[in-house]
Amino acid sequence: MSTPIIELNNAVIYQDEALVLNDVNLTINSSEFVYLVGKTGSGKSSLLKVLYGDLDIAGGNGMVCGYDLQKLEAKEIPFLRRKLGIVFQDFQLLTDRSVNENLLFVLRATGWTDKTKMHERVTEVLGMVGLSTKDFKMPHELSGGEQQRVVIARALLNHPELILADEPTGNLDHATSDDIIQLLQKICREAGTAVLVASHDLMVIGKFPSRTILCEGGRIMEQANQATVSA
């Protein structure tokens, strides 16, 4: 039986005092791969921010990885985020550190202390994303696709229950975008990690279809046919 990783019931979401989404009802289970689609400004990023504790839920109820969003305190947010992996469009890698050092930095920041286990985990996640030979490289020495793979490796470090990907293919060409979505789907299948991808890249969604949620008009709804979504 699948376990709910995300449960939102009648949730209300504001961004800068403006109502963005109202009456949001959403359940995503473990091992489920879901697209979140809609026009720019439709609320996709705001919804993700609520899920990783960057925006408060203004009404209704919400649960993410066992945390009650209505009762979430600031001191609990780092612990929630250890159960999440977050993939950003603009990578947000430390430009003055190698791939290996970027990943070790995150492990230290999230409480890892055993250096042997830290290096083993870095080696493991780089293998998962196909970058086993790139650990010594600096970010500027990598292609955009390789940088995004490092970001996915970073997201995997703490064995997340959920990966939230905000426009992960937005800065990539079509072929590389295909590779990144296939990688995220593989992680979902093999690691059992739930994955929520916010995107308006209809081409890649059409190639690799999955359950799709549409943000439109301040609401979210199940989308039966991705091809009808306007970017």
C-alpha positions as CSV (number, residue, x, y, z in Angstrom):
1,M,0.0,0.0,0.0
2,S,1.4,3.4,-1.0
3,T,2.2,5.9,1.7
4,P,1.1,9.6,1.2
5,I,4.2,11.8,1.1
6,I,2.2,15.0,0.3
7,E,-1.4,15.7,1.5
8,L,-3.0,19.1,1.0
9,N,-6.7,19.6,1.9
10,N,-8.4,22.9,1.1
11,A,-5.0,24.6,1.3
12,V,-4.8,28.4,0.7
13,I,-1.5,29.9,-0.5
14,Y,-0.5,33.5,-0.6
15,Q,2.7,35.1,-2.1
16,D,3.5,38.7,-0.9
17,E,-0.1,39.1,0.4
18,A,-1.6,38.1,-3.0
19,L,-3.8,35.0,-3.2
20,V,-2.0,32.6,-5.5
21,L,-3.9,29.3,-5.0
22,N,-7.1,28.5,-3.2
23,D,-8.8,25.3,-2.2
24,V,-5.8,23.1,-3.1
25,N,-6.4,19.4,-2.7
26,L,-3.5,17.1,-3.6
27,T,-2.2,13.7,-2.5
28,I,1.1,12.3,-3.8
29,N,2.2,8.9,-2.6
30,S,5.6,7.3,-2.2
31,S,7.3,6.2,-5.5
32,E,4.9,8.4,-7.5
33,F,6.2,10.7,-10.4
34,V,4.0,13.8,-10.9
35,Y,4.2,16.8,-13.2
36,L,3.0,20.2,-12.0
37,V,2.2,22.3,-15.1
38,G,0.8,25.7,-15.9
39,K,1.7,29.1,-17.2
40,T,4.4,31.3,-15.7
41,G,2.8,33.0,-12.6
42,S,0.1,30.3,-12.2
43,G,1.4,29.3,-8.7
44,K,3.7,26.3,-9.4
45,S,6.7,27.7,-7.6
46,S,4.6,29.0,-4.7
47,L,3.2,25.6,-4.2
48,L,6.7,24.1,-4.1
49,K,7.8,26.8,-1.6
50,V,4.9,25.8,0.7
51,L,6.0,22.1,0.5
52,Y,9.6,22.9,1.5
53,G,8.7,25.4,4.2
54,D,9.6,28.6,2.5
55,L,6.0,29.9,2.5
56,D,3.4,29.4,5.2
57,I,0.2,27.7,4.4
58,A,-2.5,30.3,4.9
59,G,-5.5,28.1,5.4
60,G,-6.6,24.5,5.2
61,N,-4.4,21.6,6.1
62,G,-1.1,20.2,4.8
63,M,1.3,17.4,5.5
64,V,4.7,16.8,3.8
65,C,6.9,13.9,4.8
66,G,5.1,13.6,8.1
67,Y,5.3,17.3,9.0
68,D,2.1,19.2,9.6
69,L,2.5,22.5,7.6
70,Q,0.0,24.3,9.8
71,K,2.1,23.6,12.9
72,L,5.5,23.8,11.3
73,E,7.9,25.9,13.4
74,A,11.0,27.6,12.0
75,K,13.3,25.3,14.0
76,E,11.7,22.3,12.3
77,I,12.2,23.4,8.7
78,P,15.8,22.2,8.4
79,F,14.6,18.7,9.6
80,L,11.8,18.7,7.0
81,R,14.3,19.7,4.3
82,R,16.5,16.7,5.2
83,K,13.6,14.5,4.0
84,L,13.4,16.5,0.8
85,G,15.6,16.9,-2.2
86,I,15.3,20.2,-4.0
87,V,16.3,20.7,-7.6
88,F,16.5,24.3,-8.9
89,Q,16.5,25.5,-12.5
90,D,19.6,27.7,-11.9
91,F,21.6,24.9,-10.2
92,Q,22.8,27.0,-7.2
93,L,26.1,25.2,-6.9
94,L,29.0,26.7,-5.0
95,T,31.2,28.0,-7.9
96,D,34.4,28.1,-5.9
97,R,34.3,24.4,-4.9
98,S,34.6,21.2,-6.8
99,V,31.7,18.7,-7.3
100,N,33.0,16.6,-4.5
101,E,33.4,19.6,-2.2
102,N,29.9,20.9,-3.1
103,L,28.4,17.5,-1.9
104,L,30.5,17.2,1.2
105,F,29.5,20.7,2.2
106,V,25.8,19.7,2.2
107,L,26.6,16.6,4.2
108,R,28.4,18.6,6.9
109,A,25.6,21.1,7.0
110,T,23.0,18.4,7.6
111,G,24.9,16.8,10.4
112,W,27.1,14.1,8.9
113,T,30.4,13.7,10.8
114,D,31.9,10.4,9.7
115,K,34.3,11.3,6.9
116,T,34.5,7.7,5.5
117,K,30.7,7.5,5.3
118,M,30.5,11.0,3.8
119,H,32.9,10.1,1.0
120,E,31.1,6.8,0.4
121,R,27.8,8.6,0.1
122,V,29.2,11.2,-2.3
123,T,30.6,8.4,-4.5
124,E,27.3,6.6,-4.4
125,V,25.1,9.5,-5.5
126,L,27.6,10.5,-8.2
127,G,27.3,7.0,-9.6
128,M,23.5,7.2,-9.5
129,V,23.6,10.3,-11.8
130,G,26.4,9.0,-14.1
131,L,29.1,11.4,-12.9
132,S,31.5,9.0,-11.2
133,T,34.5,10.5,-13.0
134,K,33.6,14.2,-12.5
135,D,34.0,14.6,-8.8
136,F,37.2,16.7,-9.1
137,K,35.7,19.1,-11.7
138,M,34.7,22.7,-10.9
139,P,31.1,23.7,-11.8
140,H,32.3,26.0,-14.7
141,E,34.0,23.0,-16.2
142,L,30.8,21.1,-16.6
143,S,28.0,21.3,-19.2
144,G,24.6,22.5,-18.1
145,G,23.3,19.0,-18.1
146,E,26.2,17.8,-16.0
147,Q,25.6,20.6,-13.5
148,Q,22.0,19.6,-13.2
149,R,23.1,16.0,-12.6
150,V,25.3,17.3,-9.7
151,V,22.2,19.2,-8.3
152,I,20.2,15.9,-8.5
153,A,23.1,14.1,-6.7
154,R,23.0,16.8,-4.1
155,A,19.3,16.3,-3.7
156,L,19.8,12.5,-3.1
157,L,22.4,12.8,-0.4
158,N,20.2,12.4,2.6
159,H,18.0,9.6,1.1
160,P,15.0,11.9,0.6
161,E,11.4,10.7,0.6
162,L,10.5,13.4,-1.9
163,I,12.3,15.3,-4.7
164,L,10.9,18.7,-5.6
165,A,12.2,19.9,-9.0
166,D,11.4,23.5,-10.0
167,E,11.8,23.8,-13.8
168,P,14.7,21.4,-13.8
169,T,15.0,21.5,-17.6
170,G,14.5,25.3,-18.0
171,N,18.1,26.1,-18.9
172,L,18.8,23.0,-20.9
173,D,18.5,21.9,-24.6
174,H,16.0,19.4,-25.7
175,A,18.3,16.3,-25.7
176,T,19.7,17.2,-22.3
177,S,16.2,17.9,-20.9
178,D,15.2,14.4,-22.0
179,D,18.1,12.9,-20.1
180,I,17.3,14.8,-16.9
181,I,13.6,13.7,-16.9
182,Q,14.6,10.1,-17.6
183,L,17.1,10.3,-14.7
184,L,14.4,11.6,-12.3
185,Q,12.0,8.9,-13.4
186,K,14.7,6.2,-12.9
187,I,15.3,7.5,-9.4
188,C,11.6,7.4,-8.7
189,R,11.4,3.8,-9.9
190,E,14.6,2.4,-8.4
191,A,14.9,4.4,-5.1
192,G,11.1,4.6,-4.4
193,T,11.4,8.4,-4.1
194,A,8.4,10.5,-4.9
195,V,9.2,13.1,-7.5
196,L,7.2,16.3,-8.2
197,V,8.4,18.2,-11.2
198,A,7.1,21.8,-11.9
199,S,7.5,22.5,-15.6
200,H,6.0,24.1,-18.6
201,D,8.1,22.1,-21.0
202,L,5.3,20.4,-22.9
203,M,7.7,18.6,-25.3
204,V,9.5,16.7,-22.6
205,I,6.3,16.0,-20.7
206,G,4.8,14.6,-23.9
207,K,7.7,12.3,-24.4
208,F,7.7,10.9,-20.8
209,P,4.1,11.1,-19.7
210,S,3.0,10.6,-16.1
211,R,0.3,11.9,-13.8
212,T,-0.1,15.6,-14.4
213,I,-1.5,18.4,-12.1
214,L,-2.5,21.7,-13.8
215,C,-2.3,25.1,-12.0
216,E,-4.7,27.5,-13.6
217,G,-7.0,30.3,-12.4
218,G,-5.9,30.0,-8.8
219,R,-6.7,26.3,-8.6
220,I,-5.1,23.0,-9.3
221,M,-6.7,20.1,-11.1
222,E,-5.8,16.7,-12.6
223,Q,-4.9,17.1,-16.2
224,A,-5.9,14.2,-18.5
225,N,-4.0,15.4,-21.6
226,Q,-0.7,17.2,-21.3
227,A,-0.9,18.4,-24.8
228,T,-3.8,20.8,-24.1
229,V,-1.8,22.7,-21.5
230,S,-0.7,26.2,-22.7
231,A,2.9,27.2,-21.8
